[in-house]
């Protein structure tokens, strides 16, 4: 459920920026408006939670497989790349098609960055939507924010570069400690880690402490002693309070050190959430559905929303009134519907693709 909720918070953050004026421009906001704007301000915090989730699920399994002597770098690479590219490639195509269509239908100035200051993401006057082949290839290789900008209007793609390089960097570093490899392997691995650390942006590396910390906690949480601790109500209460406090702090201040602390708080909360299961069948179905489409939703929602806003609504922004909230509802439903269709068309096939590629390589 958490993955789906985080994706929805990112979507809500962007829809709010498209549809409504900034909070300081609201006329006599009530409690409901305060609550809405607070939820809509949690987009960045949701991405931080994504990093913790990724470290806990992907990194935790990777580190544990090394400890158990079951690690396969080839299988790991196939699993990660098939998962990423199955969504990223369609997302880049959708971005190109909608951006070009939007510019043709009257949104050219918007894609050049006319409304960039008012939005939480997307093109800026100083950095208009870039649809060059070089930028497309850089995004396919997860080099956005490193050697190139994000592709077109799709600002949220910035975090996928972080994810990819965490997948690469931390398992290589961990392998020098957790795997029994030759001295030559360890020398090469350390050299690769040093090259990556010296080449990747400082902020990307600093936020990587969340991914690595969550992976370590995932491994520790499997020990018998820790399992008893995380099952306790006291652990759940303390971890929840710490996470909520960090989320509130993060909604008011986007300093990187606050993001790191919030991510580590999430990392400690995740084991407690993992051992608790809801008895509600309806909840489990909704949670499963939202979690399944969360990656597709995250990677594709912005160019879809940008197209609709730039062509149909811009430059209008609303006070938080009934008309505005109806538009928010429609855009949210459009996002959920399009994400579901795109998930069914592409992402749901990632496991099949992974198995096919793995079988082909192992056969050779």
C-alpha positions, 0 to 999 in steps of 0.5 A: 500500500505504501508504494501506491500512497507515495505515488499518489502523493507525488501526483497530488503534489503536481496536480495541486501545482497545476490547478490551484494557486499557492497557499499564501494566495488562498483567500480565507482557507479553512481546515479542509484547505489546510489539510489538502495543501499539507498532503499536496506538499508531501511529494518530495517526502514521498520520493524519500519514502520510495528510496527507503522502500527500494533499499529495503526491498531490493537492497535487502534481498541483494545483501541477504543473497550475498550472505546466503551465498546465492548471489548472481550478479547476472540475475540481479542485473537482468532483474533490475534492468528489465524492471526499469526499462519496461516502464522507462522506455514507454514513459519516454515515448509517451513524453515525446508524443504528448509534449510534441502534441501539446506544443502543436495544440498551443502549449509551446510556450509552456514547454519552453518554461513559461509556467515553470516557476508556478509548478513543482516540476517540469520545464523552466525558462532556463531549462526548457523541455529537451527532446534531443536524441542525446538527452533521450539516450542519457535518460535510457542510460539513467544519466539524467541529472548527471550528464543531461537533463530529464527528458522533455517535460517529465521532471519526476524522472530525476529520481530514477537516475538515483535508483539505478545508480544505487542498484549499481553502487551499493551491491558492488561495495557490499560484495567486497565485504560479503562475498568471498572473492579474489584479491583482484576482484576486490581491487577492481570493485573498490576501483569501480566504487571510487570512480562512481563516487567521484563521478556521481553528484554529491546530492545523489550520493548523500540521499543514497545513505537512505537506500543503503541504510534501509537495505542494512535494516532489512537484513538485520530485521530477519534476525530472530532477536530483531524480529521480536523487537519489531513485532512489539507495539512500542517499536511500532509507536516510536518508529511511527512518531519519529517518521511523522515528525520527520515528515512534518519537518520535511514538509516545511524544510527541504534541506537534504539533511532533513530528507536523509533523517526522514528516509532513515526514519522510514527505514526503521518503520518499514520492518514494523509495517512488513510484519503487520497484515490487514484482515480486510480483503477490500483493503488488500485488493486496493493496496495490491492494485495501487502498489502494482501501478505505482511505478508506472504512475510515477514515471508517466503521470507528469507528461499526461497532466502537463499536456492536459493543463497546458492545452486545456487549462493554462494559464488559469489557476483556481482558488481552492473551490468546488470547481477546482476540486472537481478538476483535481478529482478528474485529473486524479481519475485520469491519472489512475486510469491511464496508469492502469492501462499503461501498467497492463500494456507494459509493466505487468510483462516485466517478469515475463521479460526477465525470465525470457532474458535470463533463460536465454543467457543461461542457455548460452 
